[in-house]
Amino acid sequence: MLNRLVVRAAAGQLVSGWLCVAVTPAGPSGFQRHDRAGRYQADRRINFIRYLAAEQRIEINTSWGPIFDTPPASFGLYGNPGSVPDPALYIAANPFHDLATTGILNGTDTASDYLAGLCTGVFAWPFDLQPGGSFGLDLRLPVDDYRDTADLAEIRAPAADDLEAGNQAFWTGKLDGSGLQATLPPTVAHLFDLFRLCRATLLVLADGGEIHPGPTIYDSFWVRDSAVEGVACAAVGDTALALTQFGDHYPSIFNVGFDRIGPVSEHGFFGAEHEKNDQEWDSNGQALWAFGRLDRVLGPGATFGQRMYAPYVIEGARWIRDNRSPYGLLHSGWSAEHIGDKDKPHYWDDLWGLAGLYEAARLAERLQAPEIAELWQAFDDLKRATADSIRWVLGEQRARGAWETFVPTGPADVGRLDSTIVGALCYFHPCRLYMNRKLGDDIDQAFRMTLETIWSHFIDGGFRHDAAWNAYGPYLTLQLAHAFLLIGDIGRMDRCLTWAVGNAAYARVSRPDGGDPWQVVLGAWNEQHCYPIAKDFAEIPDRWWYMGDIPHGWAAAEFLLLLRDALLFEADEDSDPHVYLASGVLPHWIPDGHTITLADAPTSFGSPFGYRLLHDAAARTLSLDITQPLPPAVRYVFPCRFGAVQDLTVDGQPVPVPGDDVALPAGTRHAVIGYR
């Protein structure tokens, strides 16, 4: 791995200083990792450190450390060779103390600390820059098994500029030359820049095709996170990664034994360490949902669903059917720690179970498998139990005098009006149970009113999750934006999106000297976004808050899915297949004379799709060209956000105005929408 550090002097400034690199046992978190077999990996302690000046490299314990292309002018290694049990020694005998008090480093090339493992090294390069000048340092970080001088020569062989050029060519080809491509007007062009960055984030977080939700404390595998992340990859064109994740890694954590995991059987359960230890009962629904969504995107020719159907789909569905409480709901557990207590049941699990069973039944229909009736019966049974439970909860809340309608996190939390009700969002996205009101009209209305309750109680720019994190939830804010998009509340969608991007993804705080604000992050989300950073220290919590990991893979996936669905999303694929075009595009997104284009967008109809939308404000028209059509049975809907639709022509022929949700027949290639 090549790391290139550059110091640049601003115009009109003479700059002198040292560029220092520190090697320390302290990392960005104190989390201790496990390997893929569940064993603890070596901790971060540095018991021995040595700088080999002749080779310009560092040894750390038994491994190679950084290799410098340019030798440092000064260095110092610090430890506790006498194993002195005095914390004051570590305060006094360290490079930062020396730099602060004397301005020099000790020049020692070897240090040890067998007591605490707190060896530390600092390496320094002086620079003296003219206005506009720069100083660069290249470090090579061994991430493979390197052992001898031949390996050292191999690491050094490629020129740093060639490595950077090759890396740039790879990512440019990947992000600009494959998958979903869009052009957006200047007012919102930054959204597609962030889209590309989120694609790269998920690709970088994939360890051998296994997407991890973060690089430090979340550098592990969860079915829950990976289901959303993998489907997001498929939806934007990175289908090879989705295939590896769902086709290779999910089978590897599929349980075929008959031991018990708390109240359930492990047979047919998708889960490894996290799912078993925390009793995360949402995982089977998420795995089945992911199998079904990817099979749709790949199309029947890929035979993905056919290959996964037995045993994974059918036995995974039977696990949901056979491992529920006497009330017909999934058992108490901690599927997502942000929605409540571990010793209580959560509708989140049941909603995901329904989404998974629905996809399993639809896959069985596409395959004409003999288990079609069995799978629909399992879906109907869980649907009935979930809907009956929610109706009971709503009735209890009304009887207790609650005047606001909301679906709490579960039946054991009747009347609990706090931010854990955010778990209800999955009814809309990603589970899409709102489509055709799968749980009934009254339940659908209750979930829609839950959105109103969330908005009135827990939105302060972004979604405040004080019940669990005492911080904002950027990815939850994006989920909320997605729910609003799907029900047509585009104004609220836009407000959530604007905050999630402008505040959380590009957070800035003021400098004490009043200069340009300090850029905290550049296009990345933490799982949590703390109030001090979000509000430039105008709000300081009076208790601890949780911080999660950054960049957060689930948040990146949520943004990919939200922007993609704002430009295109499929509906009712199995009954009345149609696509909503530009349903999240507001007038300020596309000013007069500007266009939005979409190309090579994977769809759940198994074929790519593209269009071009031109806005002529003077003529008050929108011109739509379908550049990559969908299969003949798929029709289009263009929800006009610019004004009341006045006239419509389709392929040169005037047609009656059907309303502001402009219905275009299957096969449409060109339409002009006039509005007033």
N, C-alpha and C positions, 0 to 999 in steps of 0.2 A: 504494500500500500504506500502510495506516495502522498506526502503532506507538504504543501508549498505555502510558506509563510512569507508575507510581503509587508514591509513598512513603507509608506509613501508620505512624502512631505507635501503639504498643501501649497498652492500657489502663494508666493510671497513670504514663505516661512523657511528659515534655516532651522534644521532639526538635528540634534545630536542625542544619542542615548545608547542603550544596550537592548538588543532583542534577546530575551532569556527563554530557555526551555527548561521546565522542571519535570523531574521524574519522581513521583511521590506514591506512597501506598494508598493515599486517600483518593477515591474516585468520586463520581457524581452522586453515588448513593452508597449506603452501607449494606445493600442487599447482597446476600450470598447466593451465588448461582448453583444450579444443578446441571449435570450433564443429561444427555437424552435417556440414560438408564435410570435417572432419578437420584444419582449419587452426588454428594457435594463435590464441587470442584475446588481446586486450590484457592485459598482466600487471597486477599490483596497484600498480605504482609511481604515486605521486602527485607529479607534477612541478610542478603549479600548483594552488593552492587559494585561493579568495576567498570572503569572507562579504559578501553584499549586504544590509546592515542594513535598507534601505528595503523590501526584498521578503522579508526574514526567510528567506533561502535561501542555500545554499552551492553554489558552482561547483567541480567537481573535474575538472581537466584540461579536456576539451571537453564534459563532460556536466554535467547537473544533479545535485546532491546532495540531502541532506535539506532539507525545508522545515518551519520551526517555526511552530506556531499561536501560540505565545507567544514574544516575543523574549527572548534570553538577557540576564541582568543583567551577565554578564562573558563574555569570550571571548578567545582567543589563538590565532594561527596561527603556525606555526614551520616554517622551512625552512633552506636553505643557499644564499642568493642569490649568494654569492661563490664557490660551488663549491670550498670549502676541502676539500682531501683529508685530513681529519683526523677519525678516528672520535670523538675526544674532543668535537668540536663537537656531534655529535648527542646525546651524553650530557648536555652542559651546556645546550644550546639546545633544550629541549623542554618541553612543558607540564607533564609529570609532575615534572620537576626543579623548575620554578618553584613548583608547588603544594606540593611537599614542603619547599622551603627558604624561600619567601617568602609562600605562601598566596595569591598573586595571579597572574593571567595577563597576558600582554604587551599585550593590546588591539589588536594588529595585525590588520588585516582582509584582508591579502594576503600570501601567501608562495610562494616558488618554490624548487625544488631540481633543477637540471638535471644534477647529478652522480650522485646515488643515487636520486632519486625518493622521498625519505622525508619529504615534507611531512606535518605532523600538526596537527590542530586540536582544541581542547577548548572546549566551550560550557557555561556553568554557570548554574543557577537556584537561588537561595537559598530555604530553607524554614524556617519556625519553627512547629512544630506543637504544639497542645495534645493532651492524652491522647485517643486515639481519632481524631484528626484525620488528614487526608490532603492530599497535594499531587500534582497530575497534570500531565503534559506530553504533548502530542500531536505526533508527527512524521509527516509525509507523505513517503513515499519514491517518487520517480518511477520507474516500471518500464516506461514506454512512451516514445515519441519526443515529448518536450516541448521547445518552442523559444522561445516568445514570451510576451508579457504575457497574451494571450488564453488560452494554455495554463495559465499560472499561475492565472488566475482560475477556470479549469475545475477545477483540482486543489483549490483552496480552497473551491469553491462548496458542496459537501455538508458539513453539520455533522458533526463527529466522532461525536457521539452517534447520528446517523442512519446513518452508515456502520457503526458497531458493531452497531446494531440490525438492519440489513439482513444483515450477516454472520452474526449469531446466528440469524436466521430461516432463512437458507440452510442452515446446518449442522444446525440442529435438524430441519428438514424432511428433509434428506438422511439423517441418521443415525437419526432416530427415526421417520420417516414413510415410509421405503422400505427394501427389502431385508430380510434376515433380522433378526427381532426375537426377543428372549428376555427372560424375567424369571427371575432367580435369587434364592434365599433370601439373607438378609443375610450369612450366613457366606461366601458366594462371589460376592456381587453385584458386587464390585470387578472380577471377571473380565470381566463384560460391559461395564463402563465402559472397561476396557482394550481390549476388542474394538472398541468404537466409536472409540476413539482410533486404533487400528491401521487401521481403515477410512479414517479421515480422513488418516492418514499416507500411505497409498498414493495417495489422490486428490490430495493436495498434491504428491507426488513425480512426478506425471504431467505431463510437459511436452507439451501438445498431444496427449494420449492415449498418449504414450510414457513408460512408467513407468521412472524411474531409481532405482537402489537406494540413493541417498543424495544429500544436498544439496551436498556439497563435493567430496571426492576421487572420489566415485562418481557425480557428476552427469553421467552418460553412459549409454549403452544397451548392455546385454548380453542376449543371447538367454537365457542360463542363468537369471539372476535374474528377468527379465521373464516367463519362462514360468510360474514358480511364483507370481509376484505377480499376473499376469493371471488365472490359474486361481483364485487366492484371491478376486480381485474378483468373478469370475463366481459362485463358490460362496456369496458373501454378498449378492449382489444388484446389484452394480455392473457389470452386463453390458455397458452401453454403453462403458465404458472398456475392458473385455476385447475387445469387438468392434473398437474402433478400433486397439488394439494388435496383435491377431492378424490382423485383416482388412486393415489399412492399412500398419502399420509392418513386419510380417514380410515381406510381399511386396516392400517397398522394399529389403530387404537380401538378397533371394534372388538368387543368381548364375546367370546364363544363359550366360556365356562358357566358354571351354575352356582358360583359362590354368591353370597349376599353382600350388598353395599347398603348398609343401614336397612331401610324398609323395602328395598327393591332387589330384584335379581340382576346379576351382571350380564346375563345372557341377552345378547342383542343390544347392549348399551354402548353408545359411542362415548368413550371417555378414557383418559389416562389419569395422571396424578391429580391434576387440579379438579377435574370433574368428579373423581371419586372422593377425594378428601373433603371437598366443600359441598358435596352432594348437589351438583349442578344439573338439575333435571331438564333444563332447556336444551341440552346438547343434541338429543335425538331429533327433536323437531327441527333444529337448525341444520343438522346434517342432511336430513331428508329434503328440506327446503333447498339447500345448496345443490344437491344432486339434481333435483328437478329443474331448477333455474339454469344450471349449466347445460343440461341436456337440451333444453329449449334453444339456448344460444347456439350451441354447436350444430343442431339440426340432426335429423334422423340418420344422415349418412355417416356421422361419427360413431354411432352406436354406443355412446357413453352410457346412457341410461340402461340400455340392454345389458351392458357388461356389469353394471353396478346393482342391477335389480335383485339378484339372489347371490348371496344371502343378505346383502347390506340393507337394501330398501325394505324388503318384505319383513325381515327379522327386526329391523329397527322400528318399523311401524308396529309390529306386534308387541315390542317392548313398551311403547306408549300405551297401547291398549291394555296390557296386562299388569302394569305397575302403577296403579293409581290408588288413591285413598278410598275409604268407604263412601265418600261424597262424590266420587267420580273424577276428582281433580288430581293433578300431580302432587306428590308429597311435599312437605316443608323442606326447604333447602336454601342455598345461597347462590343461586344461579348468577345473579348480577348484584354485587354488593351494594350498588347504588339504589336499590329499590326496597330495602327493608331488612328484616331480621332473619337470621338463619333458621330459627325454630318456628317459622311460620310459612304457610303456603303463599305462593304469589301467582297472580293471573298471568304474569309474564311467561311463566313456564307453559301454561295451558294455551295461551295464544300462539306461542311458537310451536307447540305440539299440533295445533290445528293447521298452521301454515305448512308444517312438514307432512302431515297426513293428507292434506289437500294435494300437494305436489306428488306424493306417492300414488294417490289414486289416479291422478291425471296421467302420470307416467305409465301406470298399469293399463290405462285405456289406450294410450298411444302404442303400447306393445301388444295389446289384446291378450294380456296375461289372465290366467284363471282366477286371480285374487281380487278382481275389480270390486265385486260386491263386498268382499270381506273388508277391504280398505275403506270403502265408503261407509260401511257400518261402523268402523272404528272412528272415522271422522264425525259421523252423526252423533255417536254416543258421547264423545268428548265435547262436541258442540252443545249438546243438550245439557250436560253437567255444568259447563262453564256459563252458559246463558242463564240457567236456573240459579246458580250461585250469585251471579251479578244482580239478578232481579231481587233476590233475597236481601243482598247488601243494600241496594238502593232503597228498598222498602224499609229496612231498619233505620237507615239514615234519615228518611223522611219522618219516621215515627219518633225519632229523637229530636226533631225540630231543625234539622239541617236544611237550609233554604237553597244552598248551592248544590248543583248536581255534579258529582264526580265519581269515577270508579277508583276506589282505593287500591293499594298495591295487592291486597288479597282479602279473603273473607274473614281472616282473623284481625283485620284492621278497620273494622267498621267505624266510620266517622273520623278516621285519621287524615286530617287535611294538612299535609305537609308535602315537601317536595318529592317524597317517594312516589307520589301519584304519576310521576313522569314515566313510570313503567308502562302506562297506558298507551304511550306513543306507538309502540310496536303494533298495535291494532291497525294503524294506518301504514306505517313504514317501519320495518321492511315487509311485514306479514301480509299487507294488502287485504285484510279481512273486511275492510270497509267496502270493497268492491262487491257489488250486488248484495251488500248488507248481510253477510254470511251468518251472523248470529241473530238476525232479526232487526226489524225497524226500531224497536224500543232500545235495544242494546246499542245500535249504531248511534242513535240520538244521544244516549248517555255518554258515549266516548267523545262525540263532538262537543258536548257540553263540558267534558273534562278538559278539552283544549281551552275553552273559555276560562275555566277555573284556574288552569295553569297560567294563562296569560294575565289574569287579574291579580294573582298572588305572588308569582315567582319570577316575573320578567322585570329586569332592571338593566336594560340594554341586552344582556344575555340571560340565560336561565341560571338562577341562583339555586344551588343545591345545598342548602344549609343543613338539611336533615342528615346528610351522609358525609359531605366533604367540607362544608363551610367555605365553599368556593364556587365560582362559575363552572359550568360544564360545557365547554365548547362543542363537543360532539353531540351532546344532548340538545344544545341549541340548534345544531344543524338537523338533528332528527325532527325537532319541532318545526323548523322551516319546511322540512320535507312533508310533514303532515299537512301544514297549511297549503303547500303547493297542490297536494293531491285533492284537497276539498275545494280548491279554487279561491282561497283567501290569499291572494298574491301580495297584497300590501303587507301583511304580517310576515309572509315568507321573505319578502325583500328586507324588512327591518331586521329579522333574525340573521339573514345572510350578511347584510351590511355590517352588523356588529361582529359576527364570527370572523369575518375577513379583516375588517378595518381595525378592530380592537384586539382580538385574540391572536390572529395569525401573524399580524405585524405590530405586536405590542411595542409601545415606546413609553419611556418615562423621562421626566425633565432632569436636566443636569443642575447641580448646585450653582454653577457659575452662570446659569441662564443661557448657555450656548444651545446649539442644535440638540434636540432630544436624543437620548441614547436609544438605539434600536435594540430591543431585548431579543426578539426573534425575527427571522425573515422567512415567512411562509411556512410556519410549523405550529402545531398546537400541542400543548400539554394536555393530558387527559383532564386536568383541572387548571383553571386560570384564576390565580389568586386575586383577591380584591385589591391589595396594595398596588400591584402592577396594572391591573385593569383600570384603576381609578387614579393613577399617578400619586399614590399614597394619600389620597383624600379619605380613604376608608381603611382603617387598621382593625382587623378582627380582635376580639378580646379573648379568643381561645385558639387552639391549634387548628390548622387546616391541612388537608391532604393534597399532595402534589402530583402523584402518578408518574408518568414518563413522557419524554419528548424526544423526537417526534412521535406522536401517537398514531399508530396504524389505523385504528378504528375511526379516528377523526378524519384521517386522510381518505379513507374509504367513503365515509359519509359525504364529504365534499364532492368526491367524484360522482357519486350517485345523484346528489342533489343537482349539480350543474348539468349533468347528462339528462336527468329527467326534466329539468326546466326547459331544455331544448327539444326533448323527445321522450315520451314514455308510452309504453304499451298498456292496453287495457282489454280485459275480457277475452284473453287469447283463445279460450276454449269454447266460447259461445258466439260472440259477436266481435271478432277480432278487429281492433282499430287502434290507431296511434294518435296521441295528442301532440301537436306540433307547436313548439315555441310557447307552451302554456305558461311558462314562468317569465316570459319576456315582457317587460313593462316599457312604456313609451320612452323613458329616459335611457333605456338600454340601446335604442336604435334611433338616433336622431334623423332628421331629414337627409335623404340622399345616401344613407348608410345601409349596409347589408349585414346580415348574419348568414354564414354558411356552415353547413354540417356535412361531413363526408365520412364514409367507411365506419359508420356507427353500428356495432353489432346489435342485434335485436333478438328478442325471444321468439321471433318467427324464423330464425335460422339463416337469415340473410342480411347483409349490410344495407344501410339506408343513408340517404343524403338529401339535402334540400338547400335552396337559396331563398332568402327572404329580403326583399327590398322595400324600404319605406320612402314614400313620396309624400311629404307633409303638405306641400302646396296643393297637390291633387287630392290629398286625403285618401290615399290608396296604399295597399300593401300587395306586392306582387310575390307570389309563391311559385317556385319551380321545383318540382320533384326531380332531383338529379340521379338518384339511385332508388328506383321504386321497390316496393315490397311485393310479396306474392299477391296474385290477383284477388284473393278473397279479403284482403286487408283494406279497410277504408281509413280515411283521415279525418281528424277534427282539429280545427284551428280556433282556439278560444281568443277572440279579438279583445285585447286590453286597451285599445286606442280610442274607442268610442262605439256608439251604436252602429251596427252594420246596416248600411243603406242599400247596397247592391252587390251582386256577385256574378262573376263569369267564370266558367270552368271549361278549360280547353277551348276558349273562344266563344262559348255559348252562354247566354244569360240564363241564370237559374233562379228560382224563388229564394228569397232570403230566409233561411231557416231559424234565425236568431243570432245572438252574439257568439255562441259556440257554433262556428261555421262547420257544418257537416259536408265533407267532400267525398264523392263516391270512390269506391275502389277503382284503381286504374287512372286516377287524376294525374296529369303531368304538369298542368299550369293553371293557376287560379289568380284572379285579381279581386281583392276585397275592398270595397269602398265603404268608408265610415263617415259619420258626422259628429 
